[in-house]
Amino acid sequence: MAYKISQECVACGACAASCPSNAINEGDIYMIDPKVCTECGTCFDTCPTGAVVKE
């Protein structure tokens, strides 16, 4: 998986709303499901806090 969501996540939901494969799930912070993620980078581009990082 090329992306993960760091502790900088404020759970705004922008990444989940933008994910075309619905790979992002809500929790205390959002999590990317590596089995569903296509590594398109949309979440990385959308996150307003920079919490989505490349691994």
mmCIF file as Biopython writes it, N, C-alpha, C and O atoms, coordinates in Angstrom:
data_model
#
loop_
_atom_site.group_PDB
_atom_site.id
_atom_site.type_symbol
_atom_site.label_atom_id
_atom_site.label_alt_id
_atom_site.label_comp_id
_atom_site.label_asym_id
_atom_site.label_entity_id
_atom_site.label_seq_id
_atom_site.pdbx_PDB_ins_code
_atom_site.Cartn_x
_atom_site.Cartn_y
_atom_site.Cartn_z
_atom_site.occupancy
_atom_site.B_iso_or_equiv
_atom_site.auth_seq_id
_atom_site.auth_asym_id
_atom_site.pdbx_PDB_model_num
ATOM 1   N N  . MET A ? 1  ? 0.852   -1.177 0.000  1.0 0.0 1  A 1 
ATOM 2   C CA . MET A ? 1  ? 0.000   0.000  0.000  1.0 0.0 1  A 1 
ATOM 3   C C  . MET A ? 1  ? 0.893   1.233  0.000  1.0 0.0 1  A 1 
ATOM 4   O O  . MET A ? 1  ? 1.838   1.310  0.786  1.0 0.0 1  A 1 
ATOM 5   N N  . ALA A ? 2  ? 0.616   2.174  -0.847 1.0 0.0 2  A 1 
ATOM 6   C CA . ALA A ? 2  ? 1.439   3.357  -0.972 1.0 0.0 2  A 1 
ATOM 7   C C  . ALA A ? 2  ? 1.025   4.481  -0.029 1.0 0.0 2  A 1 
ATOM 8   O O  . ALA A ? 2  ? 1.799   5.417  0.174  1.0 0.0 2  A 1 
ATOM 9   N N  . TYR A ? 3  ? -0.175  4.419  0.554  1.0 0.0 3  A 1 
ATOM 10  C CA . TYR A ? 3  ? -0.666  5.493  1.407  1.0 0.0 3  A 1 
ATOM 11  C C  . TYR A ? 3  ? -1.167  4.960  2.738  1.0 0.0 3  A 1 
ATOM 12  O O  . TYR A ? 3  ? -1.658  3.835  2.829  1.0 0.0 3  A 1 
ATOM 13  N N  . LYS A ? 4  ? -1.034  5.788  3.773  1.0 0.0 4  A 1 
ATOM 14  C CA . LYS A ? 4  ? -1.633  5.488  5.066  1.0 0.0 4  A 1 
ATOM 15  C C  . LYS A ? 4  ? -2.101  6.806  5.663  1.0 0.0 4  A 1 
ATOM 16  O O  . LYS A ? 4  ? -1.692  7.876  5.211  1.0 0.0 4  A 1 
ATOM 17  N N  . ILE A ? 5  ? -2.950  6.732  6.669  1.0 0.0 5  A 1 
ATOM 18  C CA . ILE A ? 5  ? -3.457  7.924  7.335  1.0 0.0 5  A 1 
ATOM 19  C C  . ILE A ? 5  ? -2.784  8.026  8.696  1.0 0.0 5  A 1 
ATOM 20  O O  . ILE A ? 5  ? -2.865  7.111  9.515  1.0 0.0 5  A 1 
ATOM 21  N N  . SER A ? 6  ? -2.117  9.156  8.924  1.0 0.0 6  A 1 
ATOM 22  C CA . SER A ? 6  ? -1.352  9.362  10.147 1.0 0.0 6  A 1 
ATOM 23  C C  . SER A ? 6  ? -2.231  9.887  11.283 1.0 0.0 6  A 1 
ATOM 24  O O  . SER A ? 6  ? -3.424  10.134 11.103 1.0 0.0 6  A 1 
ATOM 25  N N  . GLN A ? 7  ? -1.628  10.049 12.429 1.0 0.0 7  A 1 
ATOM 26  C CA . GLN A ? 7  ? -2.317  10.566 13.615 1.0 0.0 7  A 1 
ATOM 27  C C  . GLN A ? 7  ? -2.721  12.032 13.453 1.0 0.0 7  A 1 
ATOM 28  O O  . GLN A ? 7  ? -3.427  12.573 14.304 1.0 0.0 7  A 1 
ATOM 29  N N  . GLU A ? 8  ? -2.290  12.671 12.388 1.0 0.0 8  A 1 
ATOM 30  C CA . GLU A ? 8  ? -2.675  14.054 12.105 1.0 0.0 8  A 1 
ATOM 31  C C  . GLU A ? 8  ? -4.136  14.146 11.647 1.0 0.0 8  A 1 
ATOM 32  O O  . GLU A ? 8  ? -4.679  15.244 11.525 1.0 0.0 8  A 1 
ATOM 33  N N  . CYS A ? 9  ? -4.760  13.016 11.398 1.0 0.0 9  A 1 
ATOM 34  C CA . CYS A ? 9  ? -6.148  12.965 10.928 1.0 0.0 9  A 1 
ATOM 35  C C  . CYS A ? 9  ? -7.081  13.612 11.942 1.0 0.0 9  A 1 
ATOM 36  O O  . CYS A ? 9  ? -7.015  13.323 13.137 1.0 0.0 9  A 1 
ATOM 37  N N  . VAL A ? 10 ? -7.961  14.498 11.448 1.0 0.0 10 A 1 
ATOM 38  C CA . VAL A ? 10 ? -8.959  15.143 12.296 1.0 0.0 10 A 1 
ATOM 39  C C  . VAL A ? 10 ? -10.353 14.576 12.022 1.0 0.0 10 A 1 
ATOM 40  O O  . VAL A ? 10 ? -11.350 15.136 12.479 1.0 0.0 10 A 1 
ATOM 41  N N  . ALA A ? 11 ? -10.425 13.484 11.289 1.0 0.0 11 A 1 
ATOM 42  C CA . ALA A ? 11 ? -11.673 12.779 10.984 1.0 0.0 11 A 1 
ATOM 43  C C  . ALA A ? 11 ? -12.716 13.672 10.313 1.0 0.0 11 A 1 
ATOM 44  O O  . ALA A ? 11 ? -13.897 13.633 10.659 1.0 0.0 11 A 1 
ATOM 45  N N  . CYS A ? 12 ? -12.263 14.478 9.347  1.0 0.0 12 A 1 
ATOM 46  C CA . CYS A ? 12 ? -13.185 15.362 8.633  1.0 0.0 12 A 1 
ATOM 47  C C  . CYS A ? 12 ? -13.981 14.620 7.561  1.0 0.0 12 A 1 
ATOM 48  O O  . CYS A ? 12 ? -15.066 15.058 7.179  1.0 0.0 12 A 1 
ATOM 49  N N  . GLY A ? 13 ? -13.445 13.498 7.074  1.0 0.0 13 A 1 
ATOM 50  C CA . GLY A ? 13 ? -14.147 12.697 6.080  1.0 0.0 13 A 1 
ATOM 51  C C  . GLY A ? 13 ? -13.875 13.062 4.634  1.0 0.0 13 A 1 
ATOM 52  O O  . GLY A ? 13 ? -14.429 12.434 3.732  1.0 0.0 13 A 1 
ATOM 53  N N  . ALA A ? 14 ? -13.039 14.056 4.387  1.0 0.0 14 A 1 
ATOM 54  C CA . ALA A ? 14 ? -12.764 14.474 3.007  1.0 0.0 14 A 1 
ATOM 55  C C  . ALA A ? 14 ? -12.156 13.339 2.187  1.0 0.0 14 A 1 
ATOM 56  O O  . ALA A ? 14 ? -12.511 13.151 1.023  1.0 0.0 14 A 1 
ATOM 57  N N  . CYS A ? 15 ? -11.255 12.598 2.784  1.0 0.0 15 A 1 
ATOM 58  C CA . CYS A ? 15 ? -10.603 11.507 2.053  1.0 0.0 15 A 1 
ATOM 59  C C  . CYS A ? 15 ? -11.593 10.402 1.705  1.0 0.0 15 A 1 
ATOM 60  O O  . CYS A ? 15 ? -11.597 9.893  0.584  1.0 0.0 15 A 1 
ATOM 61  N N  . ALA A ? 16 ? -12.428 10.036 2.664  1.0 0.0 16 A 1 
ATOM 62  C CA . ALA A ? 16 ? -13.406 8.967  2.433  1.0 0.0 16 A 1 
ATOM 63  C C  . ALA A ? 16 ? -14.404 9.362  1.350  1.0 0.0 16 A 1 
ATOM 64  O O  . ALA A ? 16 ? -14.779 8.542  0.513  1.0 0.0 16 A 1 
ATOM 65  N N  . ALA A ? 17 ? -14.827 10.613 1.371  1.0 0.0 17 A 1 
ATOM 66  C CA . ALA A ? 17 ? -15.788 11.091 0.377  1.0 0.0 17 A 1 
ATOM 67  C C  . ALA A ? 17 ? -15.187 11.114 -1.027 1.0 0.0 17 A 1 
ATOM 68  O O  . ALA A ? 17 ? -15.905 10.968 -2.015 1.0 0.0 17 A 1 
ATOM 69  N N  . SER A ? 18 ? -13.871 11.298 -1.113 1.0 0.0 18 A 1 
ATOM 70  C CA . SER A ? 18 ? -13.234 11.401 -2.430 1.0 0.0 18 A 1 
ATOM 71  C C  . SER A ? 18 ? -12.739 10.067 -2.977 1.0 0.0 18 A 1 
ATOM 72  O O  . SER A ? 18 ? -12.413 9.978  -4.161 1.0 0.0 18 A 1 
ATOM 73  N N  . CYS A ? 19 ? -12.676 9.040  -2.156 1.0 0.0 19 A 1 
ATOM 74  C CA . CYS A ? 19 ? -12.094 7.754  -2.570 1.0 0.0 19 A 1 
ATOM 75  C C  . CYS A ? 19 ? -12.998 7.024  -3.571 1.0 0.0 19 A 1 
ATOM 76  O O  . CYS A ? 19 ? -14.121 6.652  -3.232 1.0 0.0 19 A 1 
ATOM 77  N N  . PRO A ? 20 ? -12.512 6.816  -4.802 1.0 0.0 20 A 1 
ATOM 78  C CA . PRO A ? 20 ? -13.346 6.156  -5.810 1.0 0.0 20 A 1 
ATOM 79  C C  . PRO A ? 20 ? -13.557 4.665  -5.564 1.0 0.0 20 A 1 
ATOM 80  O O  . PRO A ? 20 ? -14.474 4.071  -6.132 1.0 0.0 20 A 1 
ATOM 81  N N  . SER A ? 21 ? -12.718 4.051  -4.723 1.0 0.0 21 A 1 
ATOM 82  C CA . SER A ? 21 ? -12.861 2.616  -4.471 1.0 0.0 21 A 1 
ATOM 83  C C  . SER A ? 21 ? -13.454 2.304  -3.092 1.0 0.0 21 A 1 
ATOM 84  O O  . SER A ? 21 ? -13.537 1.141  -2.697 1.0 0.0 21 A 1 
ATOM 85  N N  . ASN A ? 22 ? -13.864 3.345  -2.365 1.0 0.0 22 A 1 
ATOM 86  C CA . ASN A ? 22 ? -14.433 3.174  -1.016 1.0 0.0 22 A 1 
ATOM 87  C C  . ASN A ? 22 ? -13.517 2.371  -0.105 1.0 0.0 22 A 1 
ATOM 88  O O  . ASN A ? 22 ? -13.975 1.497  0.631  1.0 0.0 22 A 1 
ATOM 89  N N  . ALA A ? 23 ? -12.220 2.667  -0.155 1.0 0.0 23 A 1 
ATOM 90  C CA . ALA A ? 23 ? -11.228 1.940  0.631  1.0 0.0 23 A 1 
ATOM 91  C C  . ALA A ? 23 ? -10.975 2.554  2.001  1.0 0.0 23 A 1 
ATOM 92  O O  . ALA A ? 23 ? -10.197 2.010  2.785  1.0 0.0 23 A 1 
ATOM 93  N N  . ILE A ? 24 ? -11.625 3.687  2.304  1.0 0.0 24 A 1 
ATOM 94  C CA . ILE A ? 24 ? -11.350 4.394  3.551  1.0 0.0 24 A 1 
ATOM 95  C C  . ILE A ? 24 ? -12.530 4.253  4.494  1.0 0.0 24 A 1 
ATOM 96  O O  . ILE A ? 24 ? -13.675 4.544  4.145  1.0 0.0 24 A 1 
ATOM 97  N N  . ASN A ? 25 ? -12.214 3.792  5.712  1.0 0.0 25 A 1 
ATOM 98  C CA . ASN A ? 25 ? -13.243 3.546  6.721  1.0 0.0 25 A 1 
ATOM 99  C C  . ASN A ? 25 ? -13.069 4.478  7.913  1.0 0.0 25 A 1 
ATOM 100 O O  . ASN A ? 25 ? -11.953 4.841  8.282  1.0 0.0 25 A 1 
ATOM 101 N N  . GLU A ? 26 ? -14.195 4.856  8.503  1.0 0.0 26 A 1 
ATOM 102 C CA . GLU A ? 26 ? -14.191 5.764  9.641  1.0 0.0 26 A 1 
ATOM 103 C C  . GLU A ? 26 ? -13.904 5.022  10.934 1.0 0.0 26 A 1 
ATOM 104 O O  . GLU A ? 26 ? -14.334 3.884  11.124 1.0 0.0 26 A 1 
ATOM 105 N N  . GLY A ? 27 ? -13.174 5.681  11.816 1.0 0.0 27 A 1 
ATOM 106 C CA . GLY A ? 27 ? -12.883 5.192  13.153 1.0 0.0 27 A 1 
ATOM 107 C C  . GLY A ? 27 ? -12.500 6.399  13.981 1.0 0.0 27 A 1 
ATOM 108 O O  . GLY A ? 27 ? -12.978 7.502  13.713 1.0 0.0 27 A 1 
ATOM 109 N N  . ASP A ? 28 ? -11.645 6.221  14.987 1.0 0.0 28 A 1 
ATOM 110 C CA . ASP A ? 28 ? -11.136 7.380  15.724 1.0 0.0 28 A 1 
ATOM 111 C C  . ASP A ? 28 ? -10.406 8.295  14.761 1.0 0.0 28 A 1 
ATOM 112 O O  . ASP A ? 28 ? -10.539 9.518  14.810 1.0 0.0 28 A 1 
ATOM 113 N N  . ILE A ? 29 ? -9.636  7.677  13.889 1.0 0.0 29 A 1 
ATOM 114 C CA . ILE A ? 29 ? -9.100  8.337  12.698 1.0 0.0 29 A 1 
ATOM 115 C C  . ILE A ? 29 ? -9.508  7.439  11.541 1.0 0.0 29 A 1 
ATOM 116 O O  . ILE A ? 29 ? -9.876  6.283  11.753 1.0 0.0 29 A 1 
ATOM 117 N N  . TYR A ? 30 ? -9.448  7.943  10.354 1.0 0.0 30 A 1 
ATOM 118 C CA . TYR A ? 30 ? -9.818  7.130  9.199  1.0 0.0 30 A 1 
ATOM 119 C C  . TYR A ? 30 ? -8.692  6.150  8.882  1.0 0.0 30 A 1 
ATOM 120 O O  . TYR A ? 30 ? -7.524  6.411  9.170  1.0 0.0 30 A 1 
ATOM 121 N N  . MET A ? 31 ? -9.062  5.021  8.285  1.0 0.0 31 A 1 
ATOM 122 C CA . MET A ? 31 ? -8.098  3.977  7.942  1.0 0.0 31 A 1 
ATOM 123 C C  . MET A ? 31 ? -8.290  3.588  6.476  1.0 0.0 31 A 1 
ATOM 124 O O  . MET A ? 31 ? -9.416  3.549  5.980  1.0 0.0 31 A 1 
ATOM 125 N N  . ILE A ? 32 ? -7.188  3.302  5.792  1.0 0.0 32 A 1 
ATOM 126 C CA . ILE A ? 32 ? -7.231  2.845  4.407  1.0 0.0 32 A 1 
ATOM 127 C C  . ILE A ? 32 ? -7.121  1.327  4.401  1.0 0.0 32 A 1 
ATOM 128 O O  . ILE A ? 32 ? -6.181  0.764  4.962  1.0 0.0 32 A 1 
ATOM 129 N N  . ASP A ? 33 ? -8.081  0.667  3.768  1.0 0.0 33 A 1 
ATOM 130 C CA . ASP A ? 33 ? -8.062  -0.791 3.646  1.0 0.0 33 A 1 
ATOM 131 C C  . ASP A ? 33 ? -7.134  -1.154 2.486  1.0 0.0 33 A 1 
ATOM 132 O O  . ASP A ? 33 ? -7.467  -0.890 1.331  1.0 0.0 33 A 1 
ATOM 133 N N  . PRO A ? 34 ? -5.980  -1.752 2.774  1.0 0.0 34 A 1 
ATOM 134 C CA . PRO A ? 34 ? -5.017  -2.054 1.702  1.0 0.0 34 A 1 
ATOM 135 C C  . PRO A ? 34 ? -5.524  -3.072 0.688  1.0 0.0 34 A 1 
ATOM 136 O O  . PRO A ? 34 ? -5.006  -3.142 -0.427 1.0 0.0 34 A 1 
ATOM 137 N N  . LYS A ? 35 ? -6.516  -3.850 1.054  1.0 0.0 35 A 1 
ATOM 138 C CA . LYS A ? 35 ? -7.066  -4.849 0.126  1.0 0.0 35 A 1 
ATOM 139 C C  . LYS A ? 35 ? -7.976  -4.208 -0.913 1.0 0.0 35 A 1 
ATOM 140 O O  . LYS A ? 35 ? -8.232  -4.796 -1.964 1.0 0.0 35 A 1 
ATOM 141 N N  . VAL A ? 36 ? -8.461  -3.013 -0.626 1.0 0.0 36 A 1 
ATOM 142 C CA . VAL A ? 36 ? -9.400  -2.328 -1.517 1.0 0.0 36 A 1 
ATOM 143 C C  . VAL A ? 36 ? -8.734  -1.143 -2.231 1.0 0.0 36 A 1 
ATOM 144 O O  . VAL A ? 36 ? -9.135  -0.778 -3.336 1.0 0.0 36 A 1 
ATOM 145 N N  . CYS A ? 37 ? -7.738  -0.558 -1.611 1.0 0.0 37 A 1 
ATOM 146 C CA . CYS A ? 37 ? -7.056  0.632  -2.137 1.0 0.0 37 A 1 
ATOM 147 C C  . CYS A ? 37 ? -6.403  0.342  -3.486 1.0 0.0 37 A 1 
ATOM 148 O O  . CYS A ? 37 ? -5.737  -0.679 -3.660 1.0 0.0 37 A 1 
ATOM 149 N N  . THR A ? 38 ? -6.604  1.252  -4.438 1.0 0.0 38 A 1 
ATOM 150 C CA . THR A ? 38 ? -5.987  1.124  -5.765 1.0 0.0 38 A 1 
ATOM 151 C C  . THR A ? 38 ? -4.765  2.029  -5.914 1.0 0.0 38 A 1 
ATOM 152 O O  . THR A ? 38 ? -4.166  2.098  -6.987 1.0 0.0 38 A 1 
ATOM 153 N N  . GLU A ? 39 ? -4.397  2.725  -4.828 1.0 0.0 39 A 1 
ATOM 154 C CA . GLU A ? 39 ? -3.236  3.609  -4.794 1.0 0.0 39 A 1 
ATOM 155 C C  . GLU A ? 39 ? -3.340  4.744  -5.820 1.0 0.0 39 A 1 
ATOM 156 O O  . GLU A ? 39 ? -2.341  5.135  -6.425 1.0 0.0 39 A 1 
ATOM 157 N N  . CYS A ? 40 ? -4.555  5.266  -6.009 1.0 0.0 40 A 1 
ATOM 158 C CA . CYS A ? 40 ? -4.766  6.323  -6.998 1.0 0.0 40 A 1 
ATOM 159 C C  . CYS A ? 40 ? -4.260  7.690  -6.522 1.0 0.0 40 A 1 
ATOM 160 O O  . CYS A ? 40 ? -3.953  8.551  -7.347 1.0 0.0 40 A 1 
ATOM 161 N N  . GLY A ? 41 ? -4.169  7.901  -5.194 1.0 0.0 41 A 1 
ATOM 162 C CA . GLY A ? 41 ? -3.666  9.163  -4.667 1.0 0.0 41 A 1 
ATOM 163 C C  . GLY A ? 41 ? -4.706  10.241 -4.447 1.0 0.0 41 A 1 
ATOM 164 O O  . GLY A ? 41 ? -4.360  11.342 -4.019 1.0 0.0 41 A 1 
ATOM 165 N N  . THR A ? 42 ? -5.961  9.963  -4.725 1.0 0.0 42 A 1 
ATOM 166 C CA . THR A ? 42 ? -7.011  10.968 -4.542 1.0 0.0 42 A 1 
ATOM 167 C C  . THR A ? 42 ? -7.099  11.412 -3.085 1.0 0.0 42 A 1 
ATOM 168 O O  . THR A ? 42 ? -7.259  12.601 -2.809 1.0 0.0 42 A 1 
ATOM 169 N N  . CYS A ? 43 ? -6.998  10.479 -2.163 1.0 0.0 43 A 1 
ATOM 170 C CA . CYS A ? 43 ? -7.062  10.823 -0.739 1.0 0.0 43 A 1 
ATOM 171 C C  . CYS A ? 43 ? -5.900  11.740 -0.352 1.0 0.0 43 A 1 
ATOM 172 O O  . CYS A ? 43 ? -6.083  12.694 0.405  1.0 0.0 43 A 1 
ATOM 173 N N  . PHE A ? 44 ? -4.723  11.454 -0.866 1.0 0.0 44 A 1 
ATOM 174 C CA . PHE A ? 44 ? -3.527  12.264 -0.613 1.0 0.0 44 A 1 
ATOM 175 C C  . PHE A ? 44 ? -3.745  13.696 -1.083 1.0 0.0 44 A 1 
ATOM 176 O O  . PHE A ? 44 ? -3.408  14.648 -0.378 1.0 0.0 44 A 1 
ATOM 177 N N  . ASP A ? 45 ? -4.308  13.844 -2.274 1.0 0.0 45 A 1 
ATOM 178 C CA . ASP A ? 45 ? -4.555  15.165 -2.849 1.0 0.0 45 A 1 
ATOM 179 C C  . ASP A ? 45 ? -5.675  15.913 -2.140 1.0 0.0 45 A 1 
ATOM 180 O O  . ASP A ? 45 ? -5.675  17.144 -2.123 1.0 0.0 45 A 1 
ATOM 181 N N  . THR A ? 46 ? -6.618  15.202 -1.560 1.0 0.0 46 A 1 
ATOM 182 C CA . THR A ? 46 ? -7.811  15.801 -0.967 1.0 0.0 46 A 1 
ATOM 183 C C  . THR A ? 46 ? -7.645  16.201 0.496  1.0 0.0 46 A 1 
ATOM 184 O O  . THR A ? 46 ? -8.282  17.155 0.942  1.0 0.0 46 A 1 
ATOM 185 N N  . CYS A ? 47 ? -6.818  15.508 1.240  1.0 0.0 47 A 1 
ATOM 186 C CA . CYS A ? 47 ? -6.713  15.724 2.688  1.0 0.0 47 A 1 
ATOM 187 C C  . CYS A ? 47 ? -6.269  17.150 3.020  1.0 0.0 47 A 1 
ATOM 188 O O  . CYS A ? 47 ? -5.191  17.580 2.609  1.0 0.0 47 A 1 
ATOM 189 N N  . PRO A ? 48 ? -7.114  17.891 3.773  1.0 0.0 48 A 1 
ATOM 190 C CA . PRO A ? 48 ? -6.773  19.283 4.096  1.0 0.0 48 A 1 
ATOM 191 C C  . PRO A ? 48 ? -5.695  19.431 5.176  1.0 0.0 48 A 1 
ATOM 192 O O  . PRO A ? 48 ? -5.120  20.509 5.326  1.0 0.0 48 A 1 
ATOM 193 N N  . THR A ? 49 ? -5.419  18.372 5.922  1.0 0.0 49 A 1 
ATOM 194 C CA . THR A ? 49 ? -4.431  18.467 6.997  1.0 0.0 49 A 1 
ATOM 195 C C  . THR A ? 49 ? -3.126  17.761 6.685  1.0 0.0 49 A 1 
ATOM 196 O O  . THR A ? 49 ? -2.200  17.794 7.496  1.0 0.0 49 A 1 
ATOM 197 N N  . GLY A ? 50 ? -3.032  17.130 5.541  1.0 0.0 50 A 1 
ATOM 198 C CA . GLY A ? 50 ? -1.822  16.403 5.184  1.0 0.0 50 A 1 
ATOM 199 C C  . GLY A ? 50 ? -1.645  15.109 5.957  1.0 0.0 50 A 1 
ATOM 200 O O  . GLY A ? 50 ? -0.530  14.605 6.095  1.0 0.0 50 A 1 
ATOM 201 N N  . ALA A ? 51 ? -2.760  14.567 6.466  1.0 0.0 51 A 1 
ATOM 202 C CA . ALA A ? 51 ? -2.687  13.338 7.261  1.0 0.0 51 A 1 
ATOM 203 C C  . ALA A ? 51 ? -2.484  12.090 6.419  1.0 0.0 51 A 1 
ATOM 204 O O  . ALA A ? 51 ? -2.036  11.065 6.933  1.0 0.0 51 A 1 
ATOM 205 N N  . VAL A ? 52 ? -2.802  12.160 5.146  1.0 0.0 52 A 1 
ATOM 206 C CA . VAL A ? 52 ? -2.567  11.011 4.261  1.0 0.0 52 A 1 
ATOM 207 C C  . VAL A ? 52 ? -1.136  11.132 3.772  1.0 0.0 52 A 1 
ATOM 208 O O  . VAL A ? 52 ? -0.761  12.122 3.144  1.0 0.0 52 A 1 
ATOM 209 N N  . VAL A ? 53 ? -0.343  10.114 4.067  1.0 0.0 53 A 1 
ATOM 210 C CA . VAL A ? 53 ? 1.081   10.148 3.726  1.0 0.0 53 A 1 
ATOM 211 C C  . VAL A ? 53 ? 1.461   8.948  2.878  1.0 0.0 53 A 1 
ATOM 212 O O  . VAL A ? 53 ? 0.840   7.888  2.954  1.0 0.0 53 A 1 
ATOM 213 N N  . LYS A ? 54 ? 2.491   9.137  2.072  1.0 0.0 54 A 1 
ATOM 214 C CA . LYS A ? 54 ? 3.022   8.025  1.275  1.0 0.0 54 A 1 
ATOM 215 C C  . LYS A ? 54 ? 3.910   7.202  2.177  1.0 0.0 54 A 1 
ATOM 216 O O  . LYS A ? 54 ? 4.695   7.738  2.960  1.0 0.0 54 A 1 
ATOM 217 N N  . GLU A ? 55 ? 3.777   5.883  2.060  1.0 0.0 55 A 1 
ATOM 218 C CA . GLU A ? 55 ? 4.629   4.992  2.865  1.0 0.0 55 A 1 
ATOM 219 C C  . GLU A ? 55 ? 5.971   4.820  2.202  1.0 0.0 55 A 1 
ATOM 220 O O  . GLU A ? 55 ? 6.830   4.108  2.722  1.0 0.0 55 A 1 
#
